[in-house]
Amino acid sequence: QVQLVESGGGLVQPGGSLRLSCVASGSVFSGALMSWYRQPPGKQRELVARISTSGSTRYWDLATGRFTISRDNDKKTVYLQMNNLKPEDTAVYYCNLFLGVNYWGKGTQVTVSA
């Protein structure tokens, strides 16, 4: 059984930064593709960034240049460093682990507002 627990969300002013963390239980983390998604209010869930088992990263347009995904396999943790946050980044951010099956965390709220 894999469980994912996100943390690090909160209220931040435009231009500010946050670092999200997602800790995984179980023994599958190092072999899994890890991703961060987000779901803005009233909108569909969307992919933000992805990191492979080897550390290769991919960013979707909304994150390019502002967000950085990383992972620590020893700590079974994936991070999302978010800089220069904008009001449109307001969303619930979800951690995803994929290893043939998708696993999701419950999400952490990020609110960007003055």
N, C-alpha and C positions, 0 to 999 in steps of 0.2 A: 504494500500500500504506500503510495507516494502522497505526501502532503506538502503543500507550498504555503509559506506564510510571508506576506509582504509587509513592509514597514517603511517609514520615512516620509510618508505623505504629510500634507498640512497646508496651511495658508501662507502664501508668500506674495510679496509685491511684484509687480511687473519688473523684469530685469533681474530678479533674484534667482537663486539656485536651490535645488534640492537634490539629495541623493537617496534614491530608493534602493531597498535591499529585498531580496527574496531568498529565504532559507528553505532548503528541501530536506525532507526526511527520506529515509530509505537509502539503498546502495546504488541507485542507477544514475546519479547525477552526472558523473564524469563522462558517461557515454551518451548523454542526452543533448539534444538541440534545445537551447533555451531562448525564450523570446519575452519581450515586453509588448503588451497590447494596452490600448486605452479605450475608454468609452465615454465620450463627452455627453453631457446631458441631452437627452432626446435623440441621440444619434447611435449609429451602429458601432460596434467594437471595431477598432482598426489596429493594424500592426504598426509598431513603432520601430523596433530594432530586434535583431536576432544575432545570436553568437553560436558558432558551431563548437563541436567537441575540441577542435584544434585551436580555437580562439579566433577564427575568422569571423568578421563582423559584417553586417549589412544593415543599412539604415534606410528607412523610407523617407520620402521628401520632407515630411513634417519635422523630422528629427535631424536631418543632415546639418552638420556644422554646430549644432547646439547640444545634442545629447551624445553620451558615450556609454555604450554597454560593455560590461566586463564580467568576468567570472573568476571565482576562486574555488577550484575543485576540492581542495582540502577542507574548506569550510562549507562546501555544498551551497554556495551562495552566488547569486547573480545580482549585479548592480546596474542601476541606470542613473548616471550623473546627468542632471538636467541644468543647463545654464541659460541665461537670458530668457527666462520664462515669460510667456505672453498670456494674456487672458484666455486666448483660444486653446491654451494647453490645459485648461481646467477640465478634469475628467477623473474617472476612477481608473487607476492603472493596475493592470493584472499581469501576473507572472505566468508564463506557460512553459511546461516541460513536455517535450515530445520525444517518445521512444517507442514508436509504433502506435502508441495511444497518447491522446492529449490529456494532460493534467493541468488543472487551473487552481490558482489561489483565489481567495475571496476578494482581493483587491484592496487598494489603499487610495484614499481620496486626495487629490491634488487640486487646490483652488488657488488661482492666480488672480489677485484683485488688489486694487489700491484701497 
